[in-house]
């Protein structure tokens, strides 16, 4: 079965959609208001993996499990875990 060639404009659109979708899936959002916190803002983790922004915390009665500063997406991607180098004898 032969596929029809895709135009350059359609290819660009498809690649853009794919990259935006992957960025959208990675981003941090408040589970209450669905807002994306700004870089430098603090979000709070609650039980059942719920993430709440600083603006919505007053609506919760329980205490958060952790507070996490929001980092820039490129900063997160730039940090790569590397296995420790074995010491040479």
Helices and strands as residue ranges (DSSP letters): H 8-26, E 42-46, E 50-53, G 57-59, E 66-69, H 73-78
